[in-house]
Every structure is written in C-alpha cells, then in structure tokens.
Amino acid sequence: MTPPKKLALAHLPTPLFRSDALDALVGARVWVKRDDMTGGAEAGNKIRKLEYLLAAALEQSADTVITCGGFQSNHARATALLARRLGLRPVLLLRTLAPPPPPPTTGNALIDVLAGAEVRAISPEQYRRRDALMADVAAELQAGGARPYVIPEGGSSGLGSLGYVDAMREVAEQLGRGEQGAPPRVDAVVHACGSGGTAAGVALGAALHGVSPAVLAMAVCDDVAYFERVTARLIAEARPLLVSAPAAHPLRIIDAYKGPAYGVATPEQLRFIGDVARASGLVLDPVYTGKALYGLAQLADKPKTALFLHTGGLPGLFAQGEALVAAQPDARVSDSW
Ligand SMILES: *Cc1c(COP(=O)(O)O)cnc(C)c1O
C-alpha cells in the first residue's frame, strides 16, 4: 500500500515547553507540545489534518473546499487560510446559536472574512445534518461549474487523523532526545477533544511510537459514549491507511470537565486560563485547551508525567474577552493619565 499524499503546510517540529510553576499549578510533570505554533494565523492542530485533506483535494483537482464548524471554528479559519495559500476557494458553513443577524465578525470569524471565505451562517438544527448539507452545497457549486472538495467537521476523518499519528512520531523523537529533560515515555498524552480526529490519531500514534500507555482525551462537548463511537469509527477508517497499525490503542475519553456547554466555560476554568498565563506565560483558549488542562489539574488519578498537546485556539480568546477578564480576580488597568 502506498501511504496517502501529504502537503508540507505546518511549521514542524513544534517545540516542547515546560515550566516548574506550571507543574506546580497542574500537580504533575507536564511537557507542553506547542501545536499552537504550527503556523502563523493558521496555527493550531487542524493544519496537521489539512496536510492530508488538502493534498487529497488537490489530487482530485478541486478548486473549492467546503467545510463546517461553529461560528468561532478554529478549523474553519485554518481551512480558509490554507485553501487560499493553495489557490482554492473556501466555503464555510458556520453554526450560529440565534437567528440572524450573525454574531460579530471577531476572532476566527474576522480571519475567515479577511480570507474572503464565503461564510454561510446556519442554524443548530441545520448543523445536525451537516454532512448532508455540505453534500447539497457541493452539488450546488458543481452545477455552477466549480470542483468542490468537502472536508468534514474538524477535518476529522480517518485520513485527517493521520496527521496526529505523525505528530506522535515527532513527539517520540523529541522524548528520545530528552528535550526539555523529558523522559523516554510519559504516563499519558492529554488533549482537548472536539470532533475526535485528534484523539483517533494520537491514540494510534502513541501506541505505534511508544509515546505513552495512556491517552486522555478531554471532551469539550457531547459525552463519553458519543466520542467512543466517533473515535472507533475514525480509528477503523485510519487503520487501513497506515503502513503498520498497532493492535490496541490506549484511548480514554473524559467528559467531566467540558463545562456548561460547547464554547462556554465555568468561571473556575476561565480563571485557570489566567492562572496559567501568570504562572508560565502560556496562553490557553476558553473553548478547548483551557478546559483540557484544567481537567488534568482536577483529575483524581493524575498521571505523574504528561505530554499536554496545546492544540491552539488563540483567536477564539478574543471572542470571549469580557468573560475572561471578569473571571480574573486581579485584572485591572490602572488609570495613569
Ligand atoms: C479542533 C480543536 C481541538 C479538538 O480537536 P478535534 O480533532 O476536533 O477533536 C482542540 N483544540 C483546538 C484549539 C481546536 O481548534
């Protein structure tokens, strides 16, 4: 079998980061894999998946890419920018929670608009049928002479997941070199889980490359049963695309720290984001990484050593600025006029 084609779009390898103050805050020895540094404005975990997905789009001579997500989707923003880099036209179906007008074009949505993406706001009800809806839009654009390629929510397909199998090889090499004093293996890889593709790839890759005996995927929406179903499907899709696949995988999904809703964090989680920034200079986001590292800090059966995947999400922070500031006990700007 020839491995699927892959583009080189990300800035790799991403560094490992560690900090005594962060360890003290989390209560474990933590190496942070800075996948928030995979690029510039397109940075985050989605690039690694899009290296495979957009290679498939080009192979099929597509001129348009269609994808979907929440209105503040990091995946949609990364897709819009990388599509433009490759000369493709991005079409984004973005879920909005209330009827029109759409929310302010800030954060990720601002970048979508700057990239000239065609943004179509859709309802939560339409979003539930997202795959059928994207197929309809593809048919519509095809009738107009375009050659569309559909990328599923979060870039999560078996093919997209391969990006995180590769990322675990990169981590194994960094651990092997003892970067930042890292041990050859960690007790667990910990990351935020939103559409399941990262979890599927990390689970396969951690087993294949001997990174850790456990992968803790912190759900930011839905629940354990949902993600067990989704990741089982993605892992089954990814396996035949691998030259060698591990017999078993160490994935454990945890849904106890997802907060009140997707995109909504508790005041404690929002405060924790400030605590992390003050302790270490590391900035987490309120939708994914803040909840995931907070979950690790709260966990009863905490691993002693962990690789925390910082999956990005910085633009989403700017869409929640007021809530974040309100949650910091000592946030103030003094008036020195
Ligand atoms: C999409 C995303 C995730 C979750 O990755 P999935 O593969 O969708 O589960 C985590 N963190 C950030 C910042 C993301 O944008």
The ligand as an ORCA input file, in Angstrom:
! r2SCAN-3c Opt
* xyz 0 1
  C     -10.432     21.480     16.896
  C      -9.670     21.756     18.136
  C      -9.472     20.758     19.105
  C     -10.082     19.401     19.022
  O      -9.569     18.608     18.015
  P     -10.530     17.511     17.350
  O      -9.656     16.780     16.457
  O     -11.593     18.301     16.636
  O     -11.128     16.692     18.439
  C      -8.718     21.068     20.212
  N      -8.205     22.294     20.379
  C      -8.383     23.286     19.492
  C      -7.813     24.616     19.778
  C      -9.123     23.043     18.332
  O      -9.309     24.034     17.458
*
